[in-house]
Amino acid sequence: MPRHNRRHRRLQAQMNVVPYIDVMLVLLIIFMITSPMLSLEGVQVELPEVAAQPVQPDALLPVILKITAQNTYLLSDGDFIDRPYTEETLSDLGTYIVAKAKQEPQRPIVLSGDKQVPYGEVLKLMAYLEGNGIKIRLMTRSPPETSSSNPAP
């Protein structure tokens, strides 16, 4: 009888997934620990220095348009940071901004241009946006405090 039972017993080939689950949990823990340490500042833009009154922060997160010294256009919205646009895809950027401004008219749109960017490039983008009825703000950096009492021109 014992031999008869061995013949009818089938082998089942199954994969043991427990080690894979352990590895995935360790990776999940590593990513959970390291993700808050990542910098979300994106590409650095050297802003021009202007003596101006600071603006009160808005309740809504602004849409930020950056023009880098390499003449690359970057868009930062709540869902993404520094999405790049080139001269060829600039119309897509304009379409997105116009649609976003119509969806959320109270949301501020801020333009940040590197001080190495030609003035005409910044004006071109400003003219396009304002031509579509979008009010924009310009981002600058405050100059360092000096001891002289003469304001900058």
C-alpha atoms as one frame of an Amber mdcrd trajectory, in Angstrom:
protein
   0.000   0.000   0.000   2.664   2.587   0.761   4.018   2.320  -2.758   0.612
   2.910  -4.234   0.300   6.290  -2.457   3.636   7.481  -3.777   2.623   6.984
  -7.383  -0.424   9.199  -7.183   1.299  11.956  -5.271   2.215  14.815  -7.621
   4.997  17.285  -7.161   3.941  20.893  -7.317   6.509  23.431  -8.372   5.820
  26.657  -6.517   7.928  29.706  -6.103   8.673  30.833  -2.573   7.832  34.571
  -2.562   8.568  35.258   1.100  12.191  36.402   0.455  10.975  38.757  -2.283
   8.417  40.291   0.046  11.145  40.808   2.654  13.360  42.574   0.115  10.471
  44.796  -1.028   9.684  45.791   2.558  13.323  46.692   3.203  13.390  48.792
   0.007  10.146  50.486   1.012  11.609  51.406   4.393  14.778  52.750   2.754
  12.769  54.934   0.357  10.529  56.170   3.156  13.569  57.229   5.175  15.502
  58.856   2.310  12.672  60.634   0.470  12.268  63.486   2.999  15.998  64.152
   2.699  15.795  64.895  -1.021  16.039  68.517  -2.059  12.993  69.776  -3.914
  14.442  73.127  -4.884  15.032  72.186  -8.507  17.247  74.225 -10.806  18.904
  77.280  -9.310  18.181  80.567 -11.079  20.372  83.588 -10.326  17.739  86.267
  -9.704  18.438  89.962 -10.199  18.645  92.023  -7.032  16.038  94.771  -6.623
  15.172  96.873  -3.603  11.396  96.448  -3.276   8.769  95.914  -0.640   8.147
  92.224   0.056   4.809  90.839  -1.112   2.505  89.118   1.346   2.353  85.372
   0.670  -0.742  84.063  -1.082  -3.003  81.374   0.280  -2.594  79.394  -2.950
   0.682  77.866  -4.109   1.921  79.877  -7.127   2.720  78.518 -10.554   6.392
  79.394 -11.132   7.909  79.912 -14.572  11.712  79.985 -14.696  14.001  81.002
 -17.526  17.529  79.697 -16.948  20.796  81.183 -18.171  20.855  78.430 -20.844
  17.514  79.801 -22.162  15.557  76.780 -20.908  12.028  77.319 -19.682  11.036
  75.461 -16.503   7.573  75.134 -15.022   6.886  74.334 -11.363   3.349  73.549
 -10.391   1.930  71.730  -7.387   2.280  68.350  -9.099   5.798  68.731 -10.488
   8.958  70.786 -10.107  11.031  72.235 -12.966   9.386  70.524 -15.932  11.601
  71.603 -18.858  10.373  73.265 -22.045  12.478  74.233 -25.064  11.888  76.716
 -27.877  10.098  73.941 -29.792   7.700  73.134 -26.930   7.153  76.714 -25.785
   3.646  76.743 -27.259   2.757  73.776 -25.009   3.937  75.783 -22.004   1.792
  78.751 -23.023  -1.250  76.550 -23.558  -0.790  74.940 -20.139  -0.426  78.293
 -18.349  -3.469  79.802 -20.087  -5.575  76.738 -19.218  -4.319  76.747 -15.610
  -5.109  80.466 -15.241  -8.648  79.914 -16.512  -9.170  76.971 -14.132  -7.797
  78.800 -11.098  -7.935  82.568 -11.728  -6.941  83.429  -8.140  -3.740  81.374
  -8.303  -0.675  83.612  -8.774   1.699  83.073 -11.691   5.283  84.115 -10.963
   8.003  84.628 -13.581  11.587  84.027 -12.485  14.300  84.911 -14.985  18.033
  84.398 -14.475  19.925  87.695 -14.593  21.997  86.336 -17.518  18.882  85.895
 -19.698  18.432  88.602 -22.344  15.690  91.029 -21.427  13.897  90.308 -24.709
  13.331  86.648 -23.783  11.623  87.614 -20.537   9.528  90.243 -22.319   8.486
  87.765 -25.004   7.028  85.438 -22.403   5.471  88.306 -20.456   3.820  89.710
 -23.595   2.371  86.332 -24.525   0.908  85.755 -21.061  -0.444  89.259 -20.635
  -1.870  89.106 -24.173  -3.956  86.161 -22.974  -5.245  88.135 -19.989  -2.910
  86.592 -17.409  -1.482  88.816 -14.711   2.019  87.757 -13.761   4.454  88.647
 -11.021   8.213  88.946 -11.332  10.468  87.224  -8.819  13.573  89.054  -7.604
  16.008  88.776  -4.745  16.506  91.501  -2.175  19.971  93.042  -2.228  22.182
  92.534   0.804  21.762  95.156   3.484  24.280  97.983   3.149  25.186 100.705
   5.597  24.610 103.520   3.082  21.310 105.352   3.204  21.152 105.939  -0.554
  18.514 103.746  -2.206  19.345 101.928  -5.418  18.172 103.648  -8.638
